[in-house]
Amino acid sequence: MTGFNLRVEMMQHLPHLRAFARTLTGNRERADDLVQDTIIRALNAEQQFVAGTNLKAWLMTILRNHYINGLRRLRFEGDSIDNVPDSVLATPAGQDGTIDLQDVNAALMKMSPEHREVLILISATGLSYEETAEICGCAIGTVKSRLNRARLELKKLVEA
């Protein structure tokens, strides 16, 4: 794969990177920053990508690792109120019995990070159990277990 082709293919994965970043951060601006940083890191590490392997999984791994490293830094630095996820802030009540995208997003943000991450990687971005296990650094059985628990947790949160 030539450098130019790799770059073109990377751009084709932007929607999935954005969706995954948005579910991790709960904030559109922070998600866009995370995706931008991911692309920059991937371009800087372009020579490390092995042709014929899964580019989407490689990019998702870079994004996830960068996000986790940012969380570790925040633990020591603190966070400003501007960086609080939208889902934490109060929202007006909606119609009874109506579930909209905001309700699902709010429920996702209440889920444990491990469950939310696996649910999004498999359900929203279409990655396989194997690819998700590689990205998350865990066994396939762990991914299946987390996915099952995530679906149950999401159902309870949306119904609540």
C-alpha positions, 0 to 999 in steps of 0.5 A: 500500500503506498502512502497516498493510498493509505491516507485516502483509506484513512479518510474513509474511516473518519465517520466511524472514528468520529462516532467512536470518539463521540461516544467516548467523550460525550462531547462533539468538540472533544471528539473532533479533537480526538479524531484529529489527533488520531489522524495526526498520530496515524500519519506520523506512524504511517510506516508502522502500518502493515499492509493487508492488516485491518486499517480501521482496527489500527485507527480505532486502537490509536484513538482509544489509546490516545483517549485513555492517555488523556484520561490519565493526564486529567486525573492529575491535572483536573478538568474544566467545566467546559470539558464536562460531557453534555450528557451530564448536564441537565436536559429538559424532559421529553415526551413520555414514552418517546425515546430519541437519540438524545435519550440513547446518547445519555444512556450510553454515557451512563454506561460503564466505559468498558461496556459502552466501548464494546457496544459501539465498536461492534454495533455502531462501527461494525467491527468483529469480536476479534478486532474489538478484542485486539483494540481493547486488549482483552480476550474474545470471550471478554468482549462477548461478555461485555457486549451482552452486559452492555446490551442489558445495561443499555436496555435498562437505562433507556427503559428507566 
